[in-house]
Amino acid sequence: MRHLPKLELHLHLEGAAPPEFVRRLAGEKKLRLDGVFGASGAYDYNDFPGFLQVYERATAVLTRPEDYARLTREVLERSRDEGVIYTEAFLSPDFCGGRDLEAWRDYLHAIREAAETVDGIAMRGVVTCIRHFGPDLARETARCAAETAGAFVTGFGIAGNEAIGKPRDFVWAFDCAREAGLGLTAHAGEFGGPDSVRDVLDDLRVTRVGHGVRAIEDPALVERLAREGVVLEVCPASNVALGVYAKIDAHPIEKMRGRGVAVTVSTDDPPFFHTTMTEEYEALHRVFDWQGEHFRDIARTAADAAFCDAETRAALHKQLDTASWTI
C-alpha cells in the first residue's frame, strides 16, 4: 500500500508532530512535559477533552518560526515516505504568533520555505481558527488568512471542540476568508451529530467537511451531501481512537461512499492516533475489501477537491493517471 500515490486533505501540522520530535525539542529548551506521554512513549490521553489538553501542552514547545520549519520538514518527509504526493496542512495563527499579522507572516514564511525543500510532495496551507477560542479570536485568525492568501495559503477552516459555540457564530470569519478567495472547510459531524454537519453547510457554506461521518445517522443529509457534491475529509483511525466508533468495522465510510458521497482519507493527527496513511489504506483494504480502483477514485476525488490552482491539480491528476494501482 505504501507505493500507492495518496493525497491528504485533513492534517493538523502540530498534530502530526512525532513524540520523539516533541521530546527532543522540549529537551533542547529544557521544558518539562509531565503527563503528555505514557509509559510506551506515545501521547497519553483518555478522551477527547484529554486529547485536546495533551495536544495543546505538547505543541506548546513550538514557539519560534524555526521550530515550525523543522516540524514541517519532519512531517512532509514522513508523509512522502508513506506515498503522499500532496497534503493540505491546517495551520493556526493562534499557535503561530498569537494572531499578530507580522508574526504570522514570519511563521508562514518559515513553513513555506521548509516545505519547498522537501522533494516529491506538494503542500498547501489551510488557515484554521479554533472553535473553543471563540468567534472574536476567529475574526483575527481570518484576517491573518485573508492577508496572506495566495499560492501557498489556499484554504480556511475551523477546528476545536464542537461542543462549544455554533457555526453561525463564525460567519464573519468565513465570509472574510471567502472574500479573499480561500477554499472553505469545517470540522463537523465527529462528536456533533448530523445537525452539526447541516449547520456548517447552511451557515458557513463550506464545500468540504472535516470528518462529517455522523451524517450517516440522517439519510436525508446523506442524500444532500451526495447531491451537492460536498467532500468529506474522513479520518477513520482518528474516529476509532477518540471513540466515535468502537472499531474500524463499524465505521460508515463504505456506506457513505456507496450512497454517492464524495469521501477522501486522511490521518488527522497521526501520531496521536497511532496511524499512517499506509495503515489507513491497509485497514480499508482489510475490512471493506477496497481494491486499487477504490484508492484511485478517492485520490482523484481529493485532487478535484484540493484547494489548489489548476496547474497543480492537472499535475496531480497526471501522476494519478500514470500510477500503478495494483495492490
C-alpha positions as CSV (number, residue, x, y, z in Angstrom):
1,M,0.0,0.0,0.0
2,R,2.9,2.3,0.6
3,H,3.6,2.6,-3.2
4,L,0.1,3.9,-4.0
5,P,0.0,7.7,-4.5
6,K,-2.0,9.4,-1.8
7,L,-3.5,12.9,-1.3
8,E,-4.2,14.1,2.3
9,L,-6.6,16.9,2.8
10,H,-7.0,16.8,6.6
11,L,-3.8,17.0,8.6
12,H,-3.0,19.3,11.5
13,L,0.6,20.3,11.3
14,E,1.2,20.4,15.0
15,G,-0.9,17.3,15.5
16,A,1.5,15.4,13.1
17,A,4.5,16.1,15.4
18,P,6.0,12.8,16.3
19,P,6.5,12.2,20.1
20,E,10.3,11.9,19.7
21,F,10.4,15.3,17.8
22,V,8.4,17.0,20.7
23,R,10.6,15.3,23.3
24,R,13.8,16.4,21.5
25,L,12.6,20.0,21.1
26,A,11.4,20.1,24.7
27,G,14.8,18.8,25.8
28,E,16.7,21.5,23.9
29,K,14.5,24.1,25.6
30,K,14.7,22.4,29.0
31,L,10.9,22.2,29.1
32,R,9.0,19.6,31.2
33,L,6.2,17.7,29.6
34,D,4.7,15.8,32.6
35,G,1.6,13.9,31.7
36,V,2.0,14.2,28.0
37,F,3.5,10.8,27.3
38,G,2.6,7.3,28.6
39,A,4.9,4.5,29.6
40,S,5.3,3.4,25.9
41,G,6.5,6.9,25.0
42,A,3.3,7.7,23.0
43,Y,1.0,10.6,23.6
44,D,-1.3,9.7,26.6
45,Y,-5.0,10.7,27.0
46,N,-8.3,9.1,27.8
47,D,-11.0,11.1,25.9
48,F,-11.5,14.0,23.5
49,P,-11.1,16.8,26.2
50,G,-8.0,15.0,27.4
51,F,-6.7,14.7,23.9
52,L,-7.1,18.5,23.4
53,Q,-5.3,19.2,26.6
54,V,-2.3,16.9,25.7
55,Y,-2.3,18.3,22.2
56,E,-2.0,21.9,23.4
57,R,0.6,21.0,26.0
58,A,2.7,19.0,23.6
59,T,2.6,21.6,20.8
60,A,3.4,24.4,23.2
61,V,7.1,23.5,22.7
62,L,6.7,25.0,19.2
63,T,7.4,28.7,20.0
64,R,9.5,30.0,17.1
65,P,9.3,30.1,13.3
66,E,12.4,27.8,13.1
67,D,10.6,25.2,15.2
68,Y,7.8,25.1,12.7
69,A,10.3,24.9,9.8
70,R,11.9,21.8,11.5
71,L,8.4,20.4,12.1
72,T,7.3,20.9,8.5
73,R,10.3,19.1,7.1
74,E,9.9,16.2,9.5
75,V,6.1,15.9,8.8
76,L,6.5,16.1,5.0
77,E,9.4,13.7,4.8
78,R,7.4,11.1,6.8
79,S,4.3,11.7,4.6
80,R,6.3,11.4,1.4
81,D,7.6,8.1,2.7
82,E,4.0,6.9,3.0
83,G,3.4,7.7,-0.6
84,V,1.7,11.1,-0.1
85,I,2.2,13.4,-3.1
86,Y,0.0,16.3,-1.9
87,T,-1.0,17.4,1.5
88,E,-3.1,20.2,2.9
89,A,-2.0,21.1,6.5
90,F,-4.1,23.0,8.9
91,L,-2.1,26.0,10.2
92,S,-3.2,28.2,13.0
93,P,-2.1,31.8,13.7
94,D,-3.3,31.2,17.2
95,F,-0.2,29.0,17.7
96,C,2.0,30.8,15.2
97,G,2.4,34.3,16.6
98,G,-0.7,34.8,18.6
99,R,-2.7,36.1,15.6
100,D,-0.3,39.0,15.2
101,L,-0.2,39.5,11.4
102,E,3.5,40.3,11.1
103,A,4.5,37.4,13.5
104,W,2.2,35.1,11.5
105,R,4.0,36.2,8.3
106,D,7.3,35.1,9.8
107,Y,6.0,31.7,10.8
108,L,4.3,31.2,7.5
109,H,7.5,32.1,5.6
110,A,9.4,29.6,7.6
111,I,6.8,26.9,7.0
112,R,6.6,27.5,3.3
113,E,10.4,27.7,2.8
114,A,10.8,24.4,4.6
115,A,8.1,22.8,2.6
116,E,9.8,23.7,-0.6
117,T,12.9,21.9,0.4
118,V,11.1,18.5,0.5
119,D,11.0,16.9,-2.9
120,G,8.3,14.6,-4.0
121,I,5.4,16.1,-2.1
122,A,3.5,19.4,-2.5
123,M,2.0,21.2,0.4
124,R,-0.7,23.9,0.8
125,G,-1.8,25.6,4.0
126,V,-5.4,25.8,5.3
127,V,-5.6,28.5,8.0
128,T,-7.7,27.3,10.9
129,C,-9.4,29.1,13.6
130,I,-10.1,27.3,16.9
131,R,-13.7,26.9,17.8
132,H,-13.3,26.8,21.6
133,F,-11.2,30.0,21.5
134,G,-14.4,31.9,20.4
135,P,-15.6,34.0,17.4
136,D,-13.7,37.2,18.3
137,L,-10.4,35.5,18.1
138,A,-11.6,33.7,14.9
139,R,-12.0,37.1,13.3
140,E,-8.3,37.9,13.9
141,T,-7.4,34.5,12.5
142,A,-9.5,35.1,9.4
143,R,-7.8,38.5,8.9
144,C,-4.4,36.7,9.0
145,A,-5.7,34.2,6.5
146,A,-7.1,36.9,4.2
147,E,-3.9,39.0,4.3
148,T,-1.7,36.0,3.4
149,A,-4.0,34.2,0.9
150,G,-2.2,33.2,-2.3
151,A,-0.3,30.3,-3.8
152,F,0.5,28.7,-0.5
153,V,-2.3,29.7,1.8
154,T,-5.3,28.4,-0.1
155,G,-8.0,27.5,2.4
156,F,-9.7,28.4,5.7
157,G,-11.4,26.2,8.2
158,I,-12.4,25.7,11.8
159,A,-11.3,23.0,14.3
160,G,-11.5,22.5,18.0
161,N,-14.2,21.4,20.4
162,E,-17.5,21.0,18.6
163,A,-19.4,21.3,21.9
164,I,-18.6,25.0,22.2
165,G,-20.4,27.6,20.2
166,K,-22.3,27.3,17.0
167,P,-21.2,27.6,13.4
168,R,-23.3,30.7,12.9
169,D,-21.0,32.5,15.5
170,F,-18.2,32.2,13.0
171,V,-20.0,33.6,9.9
172,W,-17.9,36.8,9.8
173,A,-14.7,34.9,9.8
174,F,-15.8,32.6,7.0
175,D,-17.2,35.5,4.9
176,C,-13.8,37.3,5.3
177,A,-12.0,34.2,4.1
178,R,-14.4,33.6,1.2
179,E,-13.9,37.2,0.0
180,A,-10.2,36.6,0.0
181,G,-10.7,33.7,-2.4
182,L,-9.9,30.9,0.0
183,G,-11.5,27.4,-0.1
184,L,-13.6,26.6,2.9
185,T,-13.9,23.6,5.2
186,A,-15.1,22.9,8.7
187,H,-14.8,20.2,11.3
188,A,-18.3,18.8,12.0
189,G,-20.1,15.5,12.4
190,E,-17.4,14.0,14.5
191,F,-18.7,14.5,18.1
192,G,-21.6,16.7,16.9
193,G,-24.5,14.8,15.3
194,P,-26.0,15.3,11.8
195,D,-27.2,18.8,12.7
196,S,-23.6,19.9,13.2
197,V,-22.9,19.0,9.5
198,R,-26.1,20.7,8.3
199,D,-25.1,23.8,10.3
200,V,-21.7,24.2,8.6
201,L,-23.3,23.7,5.2
202,D,-26.0,26.3,5.8
203,D,-24.2,28.9,7.9
204,L,-20.6,28.7,6.8
205,R,-21.3,27.5,3.2
206,V,-18.3,25.2,3.1
207,T,-17.5,22.8,0.2
208,R,-15.7,20.3,2.4
209,V,-16.4,18.9,5.8
210,G,-13.8,17.6,8.2
211,H,-15.0,14.2,9.3
212,G,-18.7,14.5,8.7
213,V,-19.2,10.8,9.4
214,R,-22.2,11.2,11.7
215,A,-24.2,12.4,8.8
216,I,-24.8,8.7,8.2
217,E,-27.4,9.0,11.0
218,D,-29.7,11.1,8.8
219,P,-30.5,9.6,5.4
220,A,-31.8,13.0,4.1
221,L,-28.5,14.6,4.9
222,V,-26.5,11.8,3.2
223,E,-28.6,12.4,0.1
224,R,-27.9,16.2,0.3
225,L,-24.1,15.6,0.6
226,A,-24.2,13.4,-2.4
227,R,-26.4,15.7,-4.4
228,E,-24.4,18.9,-3.6
229,G,-21.0,17.2,-4.1
230,V,-19.8,18.1,-0.6
231,V,-16.5,16.3,0.0
232,L,-15.8,14.6,3.4
233,E,-12.3,14.6,4.8
234,V,-12.7,11.2,6.5
235,C,-10.2,10.1,9.2
236,P,-11.1,6.5,10.2
237,A,-8.4,5.8,12.7
238,S,-8.9,9.1,14.4
239,N,-12.7,8.4,14.7
240,V,-11.9,5.0,16.3
241,A,-9.2,6.3,18.6
242,L,-11.4,9.0,20.0
243,G,-14.4,6.6,20.5
244,V,-16.7,7.9,17.8
245,Y,-16.8,4.3,16.6
246,A,-15.8,1.3,18.6
247,K,-13.8,-0.3,15.8
248,I,-13.0,0.2,12.1
249,D,-15.6,-2.4,11.1
250,A,-18.3,-0.1,12.4
251,H,-17.0,3.0,10.6
252,P,-19.5,4.3,8.0
253,I,-17.0,5.4,5.3
254,E,-18.0,2.5,3.0
255,K,-21.7,3.1,3.5
256,M,-21.2,6.8,2.7
257,R,-19.2,6.0,-0.4
258,G,-21.8,3.5,-1.5
259,R,-24.5,6.2,-1.3
260,G,-22.7,8.5,-3.6
261,V,-21.0,10.8,-1.0
262,A,-17.6,12.0,-2.1
263,V,-15.1,10.8,0.5
264,T,-11.3,11.2,1.0
265,V,-9.0,9.6,3.5
266,S,-6.6,11.4,5.9
267,T,-4.9,10.8,9.2
268,D,-5.9,14.0,11.2
269,D,-3.2,13.9,14.0
270,P,-1.4,10.6,13.0
271,P,1.0,10.1,16.0
272,F,-1.8,10.8,18.5
273,F,-3.9,8.1,16.8
274,H,-1.1,5.6,16.1
275,T,-1.7,5.7,12.3
276,T,-0.1,6.5,9.0
277,M,-1.7,6.9,5.5
278,T,-0.4,3.4,4.6
279,E,-2.1,1.9,7.7
280,E,-5.3,3.7,6.9
281,Y,-5.3,2.2,3.4
282,E,-4.4,-1.3,4.7
283,A,-7.3,-1.1,7.2
284,L,-9.8,-0.1,4.4
285,H,-8.5,-2.9,2.2
286,R,-8.7,-5.5,5.0
287,V,-12.1,-4.5,6.4
288,F,-14.0,-3.2,3.4
289,D,-12.1,-5.1,0.7
290,W,-11.1,-1.8,-1.0
291,Q,-9.0,-2.5,-4.1
292,G,-6.8,-0.4,-6.4
293,E,-9.7,1.2,-8.1
294,H,-11.2,2.4,-4.8
295,F,-8.0,4.1,-3.8
296,R,-7.6,5.6,-7.3
297,D,-11.1,7.0,-7.0
298,I,-10.6,8.6,-3.6
299,A,-7.3,10.0,-4.8
300,R,-9.0,11.6,-7.8
301,T,-11.7,12.9,-5.5
302,A,-9.1,14.5,-3.3
303,A,-7.3,16.1,-6.3
304,D,-10.6,17.6,-7.5
305,A,-11.5,18.9,-4.1
306,A,-8.0,20.2,-3.2
307,F,-7.6,23.9,-2.5
308,C,-5.0,24.4,-5.2
309,D,-4.6,26.1,-8.6
310,A,-5.4,24.5,-11.9
311,E,-1.8,23.8,-12.8
312,T,-1.2,21.9,-9.6
313,R,-4.4,20.0,-10.0
314,A,-3.5,18.9,-13.5
315,A,-0.1,17.8,-12.3
316,L,-1.7,15.7,-9.6
317,H,-4.1,14.1,-12.0
318,K,-1.3,13.3,-14.3
319,Q,0.6,11.5,-11.5
320,L,-2.6,9.6,-10.6
321,D,-3.3,8.6,-14.2
322,T,0.2,7.2,-14.8
323,A,0.5,5.3,-11.4
324,S,0.1,1.6,-10.9
325,W,-2.9,0.8,-8.7
326,T,-2.2,-2.8,-8.3
327,I,-2.3,-3.9,-4.7
